[in-house]
Amino acid sequence: MFEDVICVDDLTFCYNGMEVIRDISFTVERGEYLGIAGSNGSGKSTLIKNILGILQPLKGTISIFGQPLTSFHQWYRIGYLPQRINALNYHFPCKVKEIVRLGTTKSDQAVKNTLDLMGIAHLSSKLIGELSHGEQQRVMLARSLIRKPDLLIFDEPTTALDPETRDVFYSLTDEMNRNGATVILVTHDTGVIGKYASNLLYLDKKVIFFGTFKDFCSSPDMTGFFGLDSQHMICHQHDKTGNNK
């Protein structure tokens, strides 16, 4: 039986009287891997912040795990990594391993395993403020992944990562998705995300496309919107079994 993990209906958000996103409607079912793409300023991060209740929409409704956002309290079921981690207090005297474990009952070994996967086990006793931005991003990724939540939401998580760590991240999210986690990933990396995601939501302040990658790649309307070359770039890695189309 399928369960709607996220349901967005007719969502519009304005900032200083200007529409940032309008009339957004889509659903994400349990076990899906949704890639959200679009150009800069298309409203991707704004949409995520509305879904998480960080921003309040002008109109429309949102439900999470079948509950209206206004009455949803099971935030432990969601792992979220924002586009910018400026809210983190880098002067807080907390070590990497303590930040990764924060709010969980995970063992030392589980923490070590997760840090190993992200390539930062050697930083476990470092203070968060001593790390580079890319290393801090890896720490926050590890913190999101170790909890193994039902829903993972990542907003441009690979921007500060080197290519090797980026590949590790994609592999980890793919594995968690195969093990039952629902994944929503906001990305500009449209040439890669189709290798892992099953569905695509393409925004330009409104929904340009929502559906499977297979439908996107065979859509004449999307050919007309993107042009054949750009459509092909998005499609060429969309087979999750690893067979390029």
C-alpha positions as CSV (number, residue, x, y, z in Angstrom):
1,M,0.0,0.0,0.0
2,F,1.4,3.4,-1.0
3,E,1.6,6.3,1.4
4,D,1.9,9.9,0.5
5,V,4.9,11.1,2.4
6,I,4.6,14.7,1.0
7,C,1.5,16.2,-0.5
8,V,1.6,19.8,-1.8
9,D,-1.6,21.3,-3.2
10,D,-1.8,24.7,-4.9
11,L,1.1,26.2,-3.0
12,T,2.0,29.9,-3.6
13,F,4.6,31.9,-1.7
14,C,5.3,35.6,-1.9
15,Y,8.3,37.6,-0.7
16,N,7.8,41.3,-0.3
17,G,4.7,41.0,-2.5
18,M,6.5,39.2,-5.3
19,E,5.5,35.6,-6.2
20,V,8.5,33.3,-5.8
21,I,6.5,30.1,-6.4
22,R,2.9,29.7,-7.5
23,D,0.3,27.0,-7.9
24,I,2.7,24.2,-7.0
25,S,1.0,20.8,-6.6
26,F,2.7,17.3,-6.4
27,T,2.9,14.3,-4.2
28,V,5.8,12.1,-3.1
29,E,5.0,8.5,-2.2
30,R,6.8,6.4,0.3
31,G,10.0,4.9,-1.1
32,E,10.4,7.4,-4.0
33,Y,13.5,9.3,-4.9
34,L,12.6,12.7,-6.2
35,G,15.0,15.1,-7.8
36,I,14.0,18.8,-7.7
37,A,15.8,20.8,-10.4
38,G,15.6,24.3,-11.9
39,S,17.7,27.3,-12.7
40,N,18.9,29.7,-10.0
41,G,16.0,31.7,-8.6
42,S,13.4,29.1,-9.7
43,G,12.1,28.6,-6.2
44,K,13.6,25.2,-5.3
45,S,14.9,26.1,-1.8
46,T,11.8,28.2,-1.2
47,L,9.6,25.2,-1.9
48,I,11.6,23.0,0.6
49,K,11.4,25.7,3.3
50,N,7.6,25.9,2.8
51,I,7.3,22.1,3.1
52,L,9.3,22.1,6.4
53,G,7.3,25.0,7.8
54,I,10.3,27.4,7.8
55,L,8.4,29.7,5.5
56,Q,4.6,30.3,5.5
57,P,2.8,30.1,2.2
58,L,0.4,32.7,0.9
59,K,-2.0,29.9,-0.1
60,G,-2.2,26.2,-0.5
61,T,-1.8,23.2,1.8
62,I,1.0,20.8,2.7
63,S,0.8,17.5,4.5
64,I,3.6,15.2,5.7
65,F,3.0,11.5,6.4
66,G,-0.7,12.1,6.0
67,Q,-0.8,14.9,8.6
68,P,-1.4,18.6,7.9
69,L,1.8,20.5,8.3
70,T,0.2,22.7,11.0
71,S,-0.2,19.7,13.3
72,F,2.8,17.6,12.3
73,H,5.3,17.0,15.1
74,Q,7.2,13.8,14.2
75,W,10.3,15.7,13.0
76,Y,12.6,12.9,14.1
77,R,11.3,11.0,11.0
78,I,12.9,13.6,8.7
79,G,16.6,14.3,8.0
80,Y,17.2,17.7,6.5
81,L,20.4,19.4,5.2
82,P,19.9,23.0,4.1
83,Q,21.6,24.7,1.2
84,R,23.6,26.8,3.6
85,I,24.7,25.8,7.1
86,N,25.3,29.3,8.4
87,A,23.0,28.7,11.3
88,L,25.6,26.3,12.8
89,N,27.6,28.0,15.6
90,Y,31.1,27.2,14.6
91,H,32.4,28.6,17.9
92,F,30.4,26.0,19.9
93,P,32.9,23.7,21.7
94,C,31.6,20.5,20.2
95,K,33.6,17.8,18.5
96,V,32.7,16.3,15.1
97,K,31.7,12.9,16.6
98,E,29.5,14.7,19.2
99,I,27.7,16.7,16.5
100,V,27.1,13.6,14.4
101,R,25.7,11.7,17.4
102,L,23.6,14.7,18.6
103,G,20.0,13.7,19.2
104,T,20.6,10.0,18.6
105,T,21.5,6.9,20.7
106,K,23.9,5.6,18.1
107,S,27.0,3.7,19.3
108,D,30.6,4.9,18.9
109,Q,31.0,2.3,16.2
110,A,28.0,3.5,14.3
111,V,29.4,7.1,14.4
112,K,32.8,5.8,13.3
113,N,31.3,3.8,10.4
114,T,29.3,6.9,9.2
115,L,32.4,9.1,9.4
116,D,34.4,6.5,7.5
117,L,31.8,6.5,4.7
118,M,32.1,10.3,4.5
119,G,35.9,10.2,4.6
120,I,36.2,12.2,7.8
121,A,36.9,9.7,10.5
122,H,40.3,11.3,11.0
123,L,38.4,14.5,12.0
124,S,36.2,12.9,14.7
125,S,37.9,14.7,17.6
126,K,38.3,18.0,15.9
127,L,36.1,21.0,16.8
128,I,33.5,21.9,14.1
129,G,35.0,25.4,13.9
130,E,38.4,24.1,12.9
131,L,37.1,22.5,9.7
132,S,36.9,23.8,6.2
133,H,33.4,24.5,4.7
134,G,33.6,21.3,2.7
135,E,34.5,19.3,5.8
136,Q,31.7,20.9,7.8
137,Q,29.3,19.9,5.0
138,R,30.4,16.3,5.2
139,V,29.9,16.4,9.0
140,M,26.3,17.6,8.6
141,L,25.7,15.0,5.9
142,A,26.9,12.3,8.3
143,R,24.6,13.7,10.9
144,S,21.6,13.5,8.5
145,L,22.5,10.0,7.4
146,I,23.3,8.3,10.7
147,R,19.7,8.7,12.0
148,K,18.4,6.7,9.0
149,P,15.1,8.7,9.0
150,D,12.1,7.8,6.9
151,L,12.4,11.0,4.8
152,L,15.7,12.6,3.7
153,I,15.6,16.1,2.3
154,F,18.8,17.6,0.9
155,D,19.1,21.1,-0.6
156,E,22.1,21.3,-2.9
157,P,24.1,19.0,-0.6
158,T,27.1,18.3,-3.0
159,T,28.1,21.9,-3.8
160,A,31.1,22.0,-1.4
161,L,32.1,18.3,-1.9
162,D,35.0,17.0,-3.9
163,P,34.1,14.6,-6.7
164,E,35.0,11.5,-4.7
165,T,32.9,12.4,-1.7
166,R,30.1,13.5,-4.0
167,D,30.0,10.0,-5.5
168,V,30.0,8.5,-2.0
169,F,27.1,10.7,-1.0
170,Y,25.0,9.7,-4.1
171,S,25.8,6.1,-3.5
172,L,24.7,6.4,0.2
173,T,21.4,8.1,-0.6
174,D,20.7,5.5,-3.3
175,E,21.4,2.7,-0.9
176,M,19.1,4.3,1.8
177,N,16.4,4.7,-0.8
178,R,16.7,1.1,-1.8
179,N,16.3,0.2,1.9
180,G,13.0,2.1,2.1
181,A,13.9,5.7,2.8
182,T,12.1,8.4,0.8
183,V,14.6,10.9,-0.7
184,I,14.1,14.4,-1.9
185,L,17.2,16.0,-3.4
186,V,17.4,19.6,-4.7
187,T,20.1,19.8,-7.2
188,H,21.6,21.8,-10.2
189,D,23.3,18.6,-11.2
190,T,20.7,17.5,-13.8
191,G,23.2,15.4,-15.7
192,V,23.7,13.1,-12.7
193,I,20.6,13.0,-10.6
194,G,18.6,10.9,-13.1
195,K,21.0,8.0,-12.4
196,Y,19.6,7.8,-8.9
197,A,16.2,9.5,-8.8
198,S,13.1,7.9,-10.0
199,N,11.0,11.1,-10.4
200,L,11.8,14.6,-11.4
201,L,10.2,17.9,-10.4
202,Y,11.4,20.7,-12.6
203,L,10.6,24.2,-11.4
204,D,10.6,27.7,-12.9
205,K,8.5,29.4,-10.2
206,K,5.8,27.0,-11.3
207,V,5.8,23.3,-12.1
208,I,7.3,22.8,-15.6
209,F,7.4,19.0,-15.2
210,F,6.5,16.5,-12.6
211,G,6.7,12.7,-13.2
212,T,9.0,9.9,-13.9
213,F,12.3,10.4,-15.8
214,K,11.0,7.9,-18.4
215,D,8.0,10.2,-19.0
216,F,10.3,13.3,-19.1
217,C,12.6,11.8,-21.6
218,S,9.8,10.8,-24.0
219,S,7.8,14.0,-23.7
220,P,7.6,16.2,-26.8
221,D,6.5,19.1,-24.6
222,M,9.8,18.9,-22.7
223,T,11.7,18.7,-26.0
224,G,10.0,21.9,-27.0
225,F,10.7,23.5,-23.6
226,F,14.4,22.5,-23.2
227,G,15.5,21.7,-26.7
228,L,16.7,18.3,-27.7
229,D,20.3,18.7,-26.4
230,S,19.3,19.8,-22.9
231,Q,16.6,17.2,-22.6
232,H,19.1,14.5,-23.7
233,M,21.6,15.8,-21.1
234,I,19.0,15.3,-18.3
235,C,18.0,11.9,-19.7
236,H,21.2,10.2,-20.5
237,Q,21.7,8.7,-17.1
238,H,18.2,8.2,-16.0
239,D,18.2,4.4,-15.8
240,K,18.7,3.5,-12.1
241,T,20.0,0.0,-13.0
242,G,23.1,1.7,-14.4
243,N,22.3,1.2,-18.1
244,N,22.5,4.6,-19.9
245,K,19.7,5.4,-22.2
